Amino acid sequence: MKLLIIQPYLNIKGGVERVILEIAKHYGATIYTTEYDKNATFEGFKDVDIKIVGKDVPLADRLPYRASQGLRYGYNFYHMKITDDYDVANPHISPSEWIRHKNERVLWYCHTPPREVYDLYAVRMMQRSYKEKMLYAAMTGAYKVIAKNIVKNIEEVAANSQITRQRIKKYYSKESTVINPGVDYEKFKDNGDGKYFLYPSRFVVNKRQEYVINAFKKYVKETKSKHSLVLAGTLSKDPEHMRYMRHLKSIAGSSNIKFISNPGDKKLTELYSNSTAVLFAAINEDFGIVPLEGMASSKPVISVNEGGPTETIINGKTGFLVNSYSDMAERIKQIAENPSIAKKMGKAGRARVIKHYSWQSFFESFDKLAQTVAKGKKSK
């Protein structure tokens, strides 16, 4: 099967990029993207056929960074006509699905409808100036109209979780098939307890690192523990992300809270393997690779009780689902003071990942959907 992957950017390390890399390797796919930084994303992309596509949009560089990005991505995918031979076009992050405007045989693997347009719209707008709010309100309004008209014609949509499936139905009135991402569990190991709790996620406001910081500070204040908290993840040059990082450091205020920006893949795997437990606090996360990687490393995972982690973590068996940062602080204490519980949960978590979240399972489902699209059964 000749599969083309469509993705706006390849310039960070995240769960989306892991999924795209695995799909590209499985099919020997070509990736169309407007931005590629081989030094900022996973090294494996160096072995993939990547084509830089698109062109600059007049006046886009005069807009705020994120608005400029959105306009350029949307314009290019909306107007792009694929000239290469292909069986299935496989877009990922929005608005790459706009490729459907001039092309058929599209299987959109939706990681989530863009959250700053929909469920996180109010949160993101709070960070912006009055002029920026006016601009983004106009742009998101236009986006919603265009997106809904395009998505209704897409042949098949796959969602990475039940919550993403619900969002697709709510915002686009479109049905989708849930196919959970896989984890390369063989590369994750348990190298013991290094006496630190780990929250590995991109430094963006929806990952809500302050939730974990507040929980950990409460735990330390009440117990005088010598454990550390390590926050590690991609930090882009986006001004909004840089401001958020400064905010996090200002509230941390402790020598036992450490920040690691842009760790390599090897370093991140090492951080998992030596942690006491993995923490997670993203706002209503669409799926969440972090909890799976934590469990694959035989570590208990303490996550907020919302979004994708409620589908992957078994509360009380592979980790804990919490409803407040005070609750998280209590669970941190429980894990820190009871190594036997941590070990038992870690073992159960790894077994769950191996059984339910392998790449083999992913491709068994993805292949079936791709074949349906390639046969033209849904094409118009």
SULDAVEN-V960708 format. One record per helix or strand of 2 or more residues. SS is the DSSP state (H for helix, E for strand). FROM is the first residue (numbers start at 1). TO is the last residue. Records with the same first field share a line. If there is no record, write none. Layout:
# SULDAVEN-V960708
SS = FROM-TO + FROM-TO
This chain:
# SULDAVEN-V960708
E = 3-10 + 30-36 + 49-52 + 88-91 + 106-110 + 156-159 + 177-178 + 196-200 + 228-233 + 257-261 + 277-280 + 301-304 + 319-322
H = 15-27 + 43-47 + 60-62 + 65-79 + 96-101 + 121-125 + 130-151 + 162-172 + 185-187 + 205-207 + 209-223 + 239-252 + 265-274 + 289-296 + 309-312 + 325-337 + 339-356 + 359-374
